Amino acid sequence: MIQEIIVVEGRDDTVAIRRAVEAETIETGGSAIGEDVLRRIAIAQQRRGVIIFTDPDHAGERIRKIISARVPGCKHAFLTQEEATRKADIGVENASREAIVRALASVRTEMEPGADEPSDITMDDLMNAGLLVHPQAAARRLEMGKLLGIGYCNGKQFYKRCRMFRIGHEEFARAYKQMTALLEGGSTS
């Protein structure tokens, strides 16, 4: 059984999670998160820890940000849009058991406020890696997000996630090497 309580958007997500792993969930009821739900998440974080596992879309990202702002130190699980899409519908409920297990095995813990310096990654590192102001910046961020396990996001959010999840130069360089090989059609080994 997973110790932490997994925060999902709705009942179908809970069903998908329980098909994949033994865990308890809190459902946000969509992107209009109420104060009572945020209080339950805060209590869960204090007592058992929380894994935020929302859909890889705009609404899911909005929910993730709201919870992170109110409940510090959460863990995050990410699916790619490809893993979570079925018949043009994006959601955790569409992911395979294997994709859910992989995402939960690769959770990232956000840095708590006041913690030591989160990361040594700079905006220049993102520029040099072609993740910003590059003709294929979005595609490159998509691949790097998959490799680093932090999901897809715009350049500013990508920088914030690198810092929030304490991604260092070594990990970034390994992912960059893999991404470059993938995008050039080569091997990642």
C-alpha positions, 0 to 999 in steps of 0.5 A, spaced: 500 500 500 502 506 498 503 510 504 501 517 501 494 519 500 493 521 492 490 527 490 486 526 483 481 530 480 475 525 480 472 518 481 474 515 475 481 517 476 480 514 483 478 507 480 484 507 475 489 508 481 485 503 485 486 498 479 493 499 478 495 500 486 493 499 493 492 507 495 487 511 498 485 518 494 482 525 495 478 527 489 478 535 488 472 534 484 475 538 478 478 545 478 474 548 482 477 546 489 473 548 495 476 550 502 474 543 505 478 539 500 484 543 501 483 542 508 483 535 507 489 535 503 493 539 508 491 534 514 493 528 509 499 532 508 501 532 515 499 525 517 501 521 511 504 525 506 500 527 499 502 525 492 498 530 487 496 526 481 492 530 476 491 530 469 496 532 464 492 538 461 491 545 463 486 544 468 490 539 472 496 544 472 491 549 475 489 544 480 496 542 482 498 549 482 493 551 487 494 545 492 502 546 492 501 554 493 496 552 499 500 545 502 507 545 501 512 539 501 507 535 496 510 530 492 508 530 484 506 524 479 506 526 472 503 522 466 505 524 459 499 526 455 500 520 450 499 516 456 493 519 459 489 520 452 484 515 449 479 517 444 481 525 444 480 525 452 486 526 456 485 524 464 489 519 469 483 515 468 485 513 461 492 511 463 494 504 463 496 500 469 503 500 467 503 508 466 500 509 473 505 504 476 511 508 473 508 515 474 507 513 482 514 510 482 517 516 479 514 521 484 518 528 485 518 532 492 517 539 491 522 543 495 519 546 502 519 554 503 525 556 507 529 549 505 536 550 502 538 552 495 533 548 490 537 547 484 543 550 480 540 550 474 539 557 471 535 560 465 542 560 461 542 552 462 535 552 459 537 557 453 543 553 452 539 546 451 534 549 446 528 549 451 527 556 450 527 561 444 529 555 440 525 553 434 523 546 437 523 549 444 516 546 446 518 539 443 525 539 447 521 541 453 516 535 452 522 530 451 526 533 457 520 533 461 518 526 460 526 524 461 526 528 468 519 526 470 516 533 471 511 533 466 510 538 460 510 545 461 512 552 458 519 555 459 518 559 465 514 553 469 520 548 466 525 552 470 521 553 476 520 545 476 527 544 475 528 548 481 522 546 485 524 538 484 532 540 486 534 537 479 542 538 479 546 539 473 548 532 472 541 529 472 540 535 467 546 533 463 544 526 463 537 527 460 539 532 455 544 527 452 538 522 452 533 528 449 538 529 444 539 522 442 532 521 441 530 527 437 536 526 432 533 519 432 539 515 435 540 511 441 539 513 448 544 508 451 
